[in-house]
Amino acid sequence: MFNSFGNLLKLTTFGESHGEAIGGILDGMPANIEIDSSKIQTALDRRRPGQSYITSARNEPDKVKLLSGIYEGKTTGHSIGFLIPNEDKKSKDYDELSQIFRPSHADFTYFKKYGVRDPKGGGRASARETANWLVAGALAQNIIPNIEITAFVSQVGNIKLTETDVIDFEEIEKNPVRCPNPLRAREMENFIAQIKDEGDTVGGIISCVAKNVPVGLGEPVFHKLHAQLGQAMLSINAVKGVSFGAGFDAAAMRGSEYNDIFNLDQTTKTNHSGGIQGGISNGMDITFQVAFKPVSTLMKSQESITHSNEFVQYTATGRHDPCVVPRAVPIVEAMTQLVLADMYLMAERRTL
């Protein structure tokens, strides 16, 4: 249950990390939208493992197969089905973990909820699932004209962008950390490499900016735009927090500092609201931050318990990210694309 996301634009996915394939069905795509399949593959390539020393060495080509809903390069208005084969599985890496509840993983909760779990790569709990979201996001980005969504790494551990750092979006894809400042990027990369050599992991923060978002997206009560974006972000593996605009800093501000004063052209002098007021987009850039915890799989000995409630010392094997944040950048963008496209279709329907 609950393998679907969205309202009018709905993604339903399937598959496990070490199964034959993962895939999904995207319903609600309007007809006659031109689709460039190469852009879908580009999105997947940005997320795939094995990109550098600081990412997992799993070598999945992530070649997507579009099965339905597109004819001669245009959407037909029907369900778009797609499949991504799993081609680089090493399931034996997880044989010794089949009876162990790994700390801070989904092992214990899945087993207690379902009475069974797939230990190979985390099964359905694996971040491998997010490759499906990249396909859907790449399709969804064709729905809203002129929208620009850019996510980037703004913090790894205690290393973060400062107010005086120059932010250049052109730098994001020029370094393996996906940080828009070359100096901070090198610091972050070196730190992640150090953490990996120690067999440990580290978390971080991704910031996201959505430009040219139309006014009026989102509903005023239970489908507030920031609530929908929050649900999307918190669905991403390892995400533990989301903040919009000034975020938690707003708690220390006075109203006279926080309020976004209007200009005569109906823009605002500041954007502490992050482009959303009353749950509805106001035409300013939508800005938010997504906090990721450290990856739970460590390459060092840890204590845990078995299914039979016995203490055990174990060291994980396999291929894992020391910091998931750099590879999560396109995932944040994809989920933002899905939410904004869904809200756009809902707003369009309201005006019909």
C-alpha distance (Angstrom), angle and dihedral (degrees) to the residues before:
residue distance angle dihedral
M1 . . .
F2 3.79 . .
N3 3.78 95.6 .
S4 3.81 89.4 136.0
F5 3.80 131.9 87.0
G6 3.79 129.6 -168.5
N7 3.80 141.3 34.1
L8 3.80 114.6 -118.4
L9 3.79 91.3 -0.2
K10 3.78 102.7 49.1
L11 3.79 129.2 -177.4
T12 3.81 119.7 -162.3
T13 3.81 116.9 -174.7
F14 3.80 139.9 -172.5
G15 3.78 140.8 -176.2
E16 3.79 143.9 74.2
S17 3.78 132.4 -110.7
H18 3.82 94.5 -104.3
G19 3.79 99.8 26.4
E20 3.80 124.3 108.7
A21 3.79 93.2 -87.7
I22 3.76 147.4 -25.3
G23 3.77 124.8 -132.5
G24 3.74 148.7 137.7
I25 3.78 152.7 -152.4
L26 3.80 122.1 -115.4
D27 3.81 112.9 -157.4
G28 3.79 126.4 -172.5
M29 3.81 101.1 40.1
P30 3.81 107.6 146.6
A31 3.79 117.4 -119.7
N32 3.81 126.7 -101.7
I33 3.80 96.5 30.0
E34 3.79 112.5 143.4
I35 3.80 113.3 -122.1
D36 3.80 124.1 -159.5
S37 3.81 103.8 -159.3
S38 3.81 91.1 -164.7
K39 3.82 89.2 66.7
I40 3.80 89.5 54.7
Q41 3.79 90.0 53.6
T42 3.81 91.1 46.4
A43 3.81 89.5 55.6
L44 3.80 90.8 51.1
D45 3.79 92.0 47.4
R46 3.81 90.4 56.5
R47 3.80 90.7 57.4
R48 3.79 101.3 38.3
P49 3.82 119.9 111.9
G50 3.80 125.3 -112.9
Q51 3.81 95.0 53.6
S52 3.82 96.2 128.4
Y53 3.80 145.1 -17.7
I54 3.81 90.9 -80.0
T55 3.82 95.0 58.8
S56 3.80 135.2 67.6
A57 3.80 114.0 -73.5
R58 3.81 92.7 -136.5
N59 3.81 104.7 128.1
E60 3.79 107.0 -147.8
P61 3.82 114.5 161.4
D62 3.82 89.1 -156.5
K63 3.80 93.8 -153.6
V64 3.78 106.4 177.0
K65 3.80 122.2 -143.0
L66 3.82 113.8 -152.1
L67 3.80 105.5 -149.1
S68 3.80 106.4 178.1
G69 3.78 147.7 -8.1
I70 3.81 97.5 58.2
Y71 3.81 124.8 89.1
E72 3.79 124.6 179.6
G73 3.79 90.9 -14.9
K74 3.81 96.9 -50.3
T75 3.79 133.4 97.1
T76 3.80 115.6 -106.5
G77 3.81 96.5 -153.7
H78 3.81 91.0 -108.9
S79 3.79 131.2 104.9
I80 3.79 114.7 -58.3
G81 3.79 108.3 -141.5
F82 3.79 121.9 -167.2
L83 3.80 139.8 175.1
I84 3.82 133.6 -157.5
P85 3.83 114.0 -167.9
N86 3.82 120.1 -140.7
E87 3.79 103.7 -130.2
D88 3.82 106.6 162.2
K89 3.80 104.7 54.0
K90 3.81 122.1 155.2
S91 3.79 99.5 179.5
K92 3.82 93.6 164.7
D93 3.81 87.7 72.5
Y94 3.81 86.3 74.1
D95 3.82 100.4 44.5
E96 3.82 93.6 100.6
L97 3.81 91.7 48.8
S98 3.80 97.6 57.3
Q99 3.83 92.2 98.0
I100 3.82 97.7 34.4
F101 3.79 127.2 90.6
R102 3.80 102.5 -142.8
P103 3.85 114.6 -143.9
S104 3.82 115.3 -98.6
H105 3.83 92.8 1.5
A106 3.79 128.1 116.0
D107 3.84 91.2 -109.6
F108 3.80 96.5 101.4
T109 3.81 98.0 39.3
Y110 3.82 94.3 45.4
F111 3.80 91.7 49.0
K112 3.81 93.1 48.2
K113 3.79 92.2 46.6
Y114 3.81 99.7 44.1
G115 3.81 104.9 18.0
V116 3.80 89.4 -127.1
R117 3.79 136.5 58.5
D118 3.77 139.1 -172.3
P119 3.82 106.2 -125.6
K120 3.81 95.5 -172.5
G121 3.78 105.3 108.1
G122 3.78 90.9 -29.7
G123 3.80 93.6 -63.6
R124 3.79 111.2 -135.3
A125 3.81 91.0 -2.8
S126 3.80 91.2 64.6
A127 3.79 121.9 112.1
R128 3.81 85.1 -126.8
E129 3.82 83.3 89.9
T130 3.80 90.0 70.4
A131 3.81 91.5 71.5
N132 3.81 85.0 75.3
W133 3.79 89.4 57.0
L134 3.80 91.2 54.6
V135 3.81 90.2 58.6
A136 3.81 92.7 48.5
G137 3.81 92.6 45.2
A138 3.80 91.9 50.6
L139 3.81 89.1 52.6
A140 3.81 92.9 45.2
Q141 3.79 94.1 52.7
N142 3.81 88.2 73.1
I143 3.81 92.7 64.3
I144 3.83 102.5 69.4
P145 3.83 114.2 52.4
N146 3.83 119.6 -129.4
I147 3.80 96.5 -0.2
E148 3.82 115.5 147.6
I149 3.81 120.7 -161.3
T150 3.79 119.5 -174.2
A151 3.80 126.2 175.7
F152 3.79 126.3 -178.6
V153 3.79 142.0 169.7
S154 3.80 109.5 -94.7
Q155 3.81 98.6 169.5
V156 3.80 140.5 22.2
G157 3.78 115.2 -178.1
N158 3.82 105.5 -44.0
I159 3.81 93.9 -24.3
K160 3.80 109.9 99.9
L161 3.76 144.0 155.5
T162 3.79 113.4 -91.7
E163 3.80 130.5 -149.1
T164 3.81 90.1 -103.0
D165 3.82 95.6 50.7
V166 3.80 115.3 107.5
I167 3.80 111.0 -118.5
D168 3.80 114.4 -148.9
F169 3.80 115.9 173.3
E170 3.80 89.2 -161.8
E171 3.82 87.8 69.6
I172 3.82 95.6 57.6
E173 3.80 97.4 87.5
K174 3.81 93.6 36.2
N175 3.81 94.4 76.7
P176 3.83 132.6 45.1
V177 3.81 93.0 -121.0
R178 3.83 93.8 56.4
C179 3.80 93.4 -133.4
P180 3.84 116.6 151.0
N181 3.81 93.8 -137.7
P182 3.85 117.2 68.9
L183 3.81 95.5 -150.3
R184 3.80 94.8 50.7
A185 3.81 89.5 41.7
R186 3.80 91.4 59.0
E187 3.80 91.4 47.3
M188 3.80 91.2 50.2
E189 3.80 93.4 45.6
N190 3.80 92.6 50.4
F191 3.79 90.9 47.3
I192 3.82 93.4 50.5
A193 3.82 90.1 48.0
Q194 3.82 89.3 52.0
I195 3.80 91.3 48.8
K196 3.81 90.2 49.8
D197 3.80 92.5 50.5
E198 3.80 88.3 52.8
G199 3.81 90.2 53.7
D200 3.79 90.4 -117.0
T201 3.82 136.5 114.5
V202 3.81 137.9 -135.9
G203 3.80 138.4 -159.4
G204 3.78 133.9 -140.4
I205 3.79 148.7 167.9
I206 3.80 132.4 -87.2
S207 3.80 118.6 -157.6
C208 3.80 121.3 -156.1
V209 3.80 133.5 -162.9
A210 3.81 124.4 -169.5
K211 3.82 114.2 -166.6
N212 3.82 130.5 -166.7
V213 3.80 93.0 22.5
P214 3.83 109.7 163.3
V215 3.79 119.7 -115.7
G216 3.79 114.1 -103.8
L217 3.80 105.7 39.5
G218 3.80 114.2 141.8
E219 3.79 135.9 37.6
P220 3.83 124.3 -96.1
V221 3.82 100.5 -123.6
F222 3.82 126.3 19.6
H223 3.81 99.2 3.0
K224 3.77 99.1 48.6
L225 3.79 110.1 164.6
H226 3.78 94.0 -121.8
A227 3.82 90.2 47.2
Q228 3.81 90.4 54.2
L229 3.80 91.4 46.8
G230 3.79 89.5 46.5
Q231 3.80 91.6 53.1
A232 3.79 90.0 48.9
M233 3.79 94.0 50.3
L234 3.80 94.4 44.1
S235 3.81 88.2 53.6
I236 3.81 88.8 65.6
N237 3.79 113.9 97.2
A238 3.84 114.4 -99.3
V239 3.82 95.0 12.3
K240 3.80 111.9 137.5
G241 3.79 103.9 166.0
V242 3.82 145.4 19.6
S243 3.80 128.7 -167.1
F244 3.80 131.6 -178.6
G245 3.79 129.4 -143.1
A246 3.79 109.3 -32.8
G247 3.81 87.1 2.7
F248 3.78 117.6 -177.0
D249 3.80 90.5 -7.6
A250 3.81 86.3 73.5
A251 3.81 88.8 71.0
A252 3.82 89.3 70.3
M253 3.83 95.6 44.0
R254 3.77 130.5 92.8
G255 3.78 119.8 -125.5
S256 3.81 89.5 -112.3
E257 3.82 87.9 59.4
Y258 3.78 97.6 40.5
N259 3.81 104.0 44.5
D260 3.80 113.9 103.0
I261 3.82 104.7 -131.3
F262 3.83 116.7 -146.2
N263 3.77 126.9 -116.5
L264 3.82 119.4 -148.4
D265 3.81 90.3 -102.1
Q266 3.84 88.7 59.7
T267 3.79 94.0 -108.3
T268 3.80 117.1 118.7
K269 3.81 130.5 -116.3
T270 3.82 91.5 -130.8
N271 3.80 132.9 19.7
H272 3.79 104.9 -144.5
S273 3.83 87.9 137.9
G274 3.78 90.9 62.5
G275 3.79 93.1 -127.3
I276 3.82 94.9 -59.6
Q277 3.80 126.7 97.9
G278 3.78 125.3 171.1
G279 3.79 87.9 0.0
I280 3.83 91.4 -61.6
S281 3.81 130.5 104.0
N282 3.81 113.0 -106.3
G283 3.81 99.7 -163.7
M284 3.77 96.8 -99.3
D285 3.80 120.9 112.4
I286 3.79 111.8 -72.1
T287 3.79 106.5 -128.3
F288 3.79 129.0 -178.0
Q289 3.79 142.8 152.7
V290 3.81 128.2 -134.1
A291 3.83 120.8 -156.4
F292 3.82 119.6 -150.1
K293 3.80 124.9 -163.3
P294 3.82 121.4 -137.1
V295 3.81 114.3 -79.8
S296 3.81 108.4 -92.6
T297 3.81 96.8 -137.9
L298 3.81 110.0 86.8
M299 3.79 127.9 -174.1
K300 3.79 90.8 -138.2
S301 3.79 134.2 78.6
Q302 3.79 117.2 -77.1
E303 3.78 134.6 176.6
S304 3.78 119.7 -122.5
I305 3.82 142.3 142.6
T306 3.80 134.2 -100.0
H307 3.79 129.9 -130.5
S308 3.81 87.0 -93.7
N309 3.83 91.7 54.4
E310 3.79 97.7 -107.0
F311 3.80 123.5 140.7
V312 3.78 115.1 -113.5
Q313 3.81 137.8 176.1
Y314 3.76 114.1 -138.7
T315 3.80 140.1 168.1
A316 3.77 118.0 -150.2
T317 3.79 120.8 -121.6
G318 3.77 130.9 -165.3
R319 3.78 134.1 59.2
H320 3.79 118.7 -46.6
D321 3.80 141.9 157.8
P322 3.82 117.0 -106.6
C323 3.82 86.2 -154.4
V324 3.79 121.6 16.6
V325 3.81 95.2 -166.5
P326 3.85 100.6 91.2
R327 3.81 93.1 51.9
A328 3.82 91.3 44.5
V329 3.83 93.6 63.1
P330 3.84 94.6 87.9
I331 3.81 89.7 43.1
V332 3.81 91.1 57.7
E333 3.80 88.9 49.3
A334 3.81 92.9 48.3
M335 3.79 94.4 50.6
T336 3.81 90.0 47.0
Q337 3.81 89.1 52.3
L338 3.80 91.2 50.9
V339 3.80 94.1 49.8
L340 3.80 96.1 45.3
A341 3.81 92.2 46.2
D342 3.81 90.8 49.3
M343 3.80 92.0 49.1
Y344 3.81 90.0 46.1
L345 3.81 91.4 55.2
M346 3.81 90.1 48.0
A347 3.81 90.6 51.6
E348 3.81 91.1 47.9
R349 3.80 91.6 51.5
R350 3.82 90.0 51.6
T351 3.82 90.4 58.4
L352 3.82 96.0 48.8
